[in-house]
Amino acid sequence: MPEKFLIDNLSPEEENARLRAIIGALMDRSERATQSPNRPIGQLSHVVAMEQQIRTRTRDLAETLDRLRISNARLSQAEREAVNARNALADALEAMSEGFAMFDAQDRLTMWNSRFCADLPDVRTRIEQGLFFQQYVQFVSESPALNLPGHVARDDWVAQRIESHRRRDVNFMVPLIEDQWLQVSEQRMVSGGTAVTQTDVTGMVRNAREERTKLLDEQAQMVRATLDHIDQGVMIFDAKARLAGWNRRLRELFSPPVDLLTTGTPFATILNNLMRRRQLGRSNIRATLTEWVEGPPFRPPLNLEVVQDEGIVLELSAQAMPDRGFVISFNDLTKERRAIAEMHRLNETLEARVRARTLELESARDEAERANASKSRFVASASHDLLQPLNAAKLFIASLSSMENAPAQARLIERITSAFGSVEQILGALLDISKFDIGVARAKPETIALGPLLARLREEFMPMAIARGLSLRIHDTSAHVTSDAVYLKRILQNLLSNAIRYTDEGRIVLGVRRCRGALRIEVWDSGPGIPEHQQADVFQEFTRLDPARGDSGMGLGLAIVEQACALLHHPLSLRSVVGRGTVFHVTVPLADAPVANATGTASFDATREALEDLLVLVVENDPEVRSAMMGVLEDWGTSPIEATDLAQAQEQIAEFGLAPDVILADYQLDAGATGLELISALRAQHGPIPAVLITANHSPDLMEQAESEGILLMTKPLALRRLRRLLQHVPLYNDTSRPDTAALRGDHSYWLRHAPGES
């Protein structure tokens, strides 16, 4: 086939013309072949098939050409858009106020604007497409426009710059000549390339410097003002030990030459001047200060004391600063030291006066102790000497009362009993006050059933109230409280007695109220009331609000109440309305009811009126008291035996051939012997005999000693009702045939726990 027919870039018209030419040629050839005797006619069919193939190829070529034209059109559009985008990016970069450059992931420069390295002209001329980042850094380090600090080498700067390039984000300042400053920022991109921006911050740096300089100037003025107003002389030296600052107080302290205190004066010059004028006292201070100034940068502070010839004392303090400079200050301690010396002198004078006063106080204390000891001896002696005859009189009266007497004699005995009761009450009050005064009063807190105590008070005071035409009501209670039984009873007795004494008509009420874990005992009366300005006075000793009343007592009752409440820590208060009456409150801690002891309790709680055949040993050295006691015991039906001391008691026991059931012994016997010693001796010989010690001595030590030995202590004058009830329990305690009580023989603490209380 001719070569011209193989041309592919023909128009459709040219292509059709070519095909027609081909077909014509083929038909012409076929006709010649038909006419030629040497060619078969079958060649015509071959030509037709070839024509069909040519048509198919021509169609495929036409479709390919169409697709190629479309692709070329799209490519041309994309190229135009890329060019436009690149131009837009270039315009945007050029519009930036900062220098900008972009390096690809292989650290080759791909794009930059005209302001990139504009402040480094020599580097700008060497910027080209494909420049490696390390080459760019090397060009910058070699630029004469780069103004590195003197201590930074250019190779070191290159190494630091390459190291910082490895980070994702970095910002740093580059100093240039002529006080120009360039801020360089790098940002790692997602593609792995790096965007570098260069910003001229010269104006910002200069403004900041001016502001800092202004601030430093202001601070310097403030420091100067501060230094001039502190009461210490101050010198400031720089790292080369040259004077950098000082204050007005330094001139006042040392009065140096004018040219000495100038900026830049060496420390050695100032030190020599001060030493020459003997402003720093001791000669060895020069070596100490010089050694410290020439020492290591981080030396500890130095503190010295300087004494000038005029007696002025200065405290020298030297302190190193972080910039290797140092500060030396001088503090005038003269007034302080003189004040200390004066204080020492005054202290010595005061100590001498204190010693003298101490001797006086010790003498007064010794005198007071001797007086207290004397008072204690007097109280003990008075207790025995006064109460001994009173006790004897009560015993005799008790004997008389048990006899058959005519009505007139009975009334006389009743009056005598009442008179002795008053005497006993007055003496008891005096002794109570004395015990509080000398500090020998002791409380023994225990759980107390308040109901029985109030019942005994009702029996005691009901006759007194009836005799005065008053209504007395004492409410019952099942509560238990924590207190001292003796003192609590004495408190309530005095409050009731006081209420009855000062109430002319109406009623007296004693009741209890529960109040936050405590019990408040209240005594109400309908008496005249107490004016508010006199309410504090009623608790003073020997104070009577109405002395004109003939039955006002001695004025000790409420004083005893107050001191007993203070001893027991029971709050005491009163409320009163003049013309309507008064109420006293005593607040006592509530307690749980004690658990009853199942062993023998019922037996000890039983009573036996008959005391026949009870052998009672009475040991008393006073014949009258002993005789009276014997009479009372005989009237009660007991079999008493008497003795004056231990030897006589042993003789009596030997004569009877039987140990006593109970011992009643006076504490104070002849020849300095005591009832305690006697009871202990008899118990050692005859076993655990129940014993009662009778005494006028209210000493807490004696009470504790008696309790520790299982001896019941009763004070004079004797409470005969209690003594009788006590003796009624002795046979039960001594009955060894009963298993419940036999087991308790020798358990003195049990004997004391179940002995009847005061009545």
Secondary structure by P-SEA (a helix, b strand, c coil): cccccccccccaaaaaaaaaaaaaaaaaaaaaaaaccccccaaaaaaaaaaaaaaaaaaaaaaaaaaaaaaaaaaaaaaaaaaaaaaaaaaaaaaccbbbbbbcccccccccccccccccaaaaaaccccccaaaaaaaaaacccccccccccaaaaaaaaaaaaaccbbbbbbbbccbbbbbbbbbbccccbbbbbbbbaaaaaaaaaaaaaaaaaaaaaaaaaaaaaccbbbbbbccccccccccaaaaaacccccccccccccaaaaaaaaaaaccccccaaaaaaaaaaaccccccbbbbbbbccccbbbbbbbbbcccccbbbbbbbaaaaaaaaaaaaaaaaaaaaaaaaaaaaaaaaaaaaaaaaaaaaaaaaaaaaaaaaaaaaaaaaaaaaaaccccaaaaaaaaaaaaaaaaaaaaaaaaaaaaaaaaccbbbbbcccaaaaaaaaaaaacaaaaaaabbbbbbbbbcccccccaaaaaaaaaaaaaaaaaaccccbbbbbccccccbbbbbbbbcccccccccccccccccccccccccccccccaaaaaaaaaaaaccccccccccccbbbbbbbbbbbccccccccccccccccccccccbbbbbbcccaaaaaaaaaaaaaaccbbbbbccaaaaaaaaaaaccccccccccccccccccaaaaaaaaaacccccbbbbbcccccaaaaaaaaaacbbbbccccaaaaaaaaaaacccccccccaaaaaaccaaaaaaaaccccc
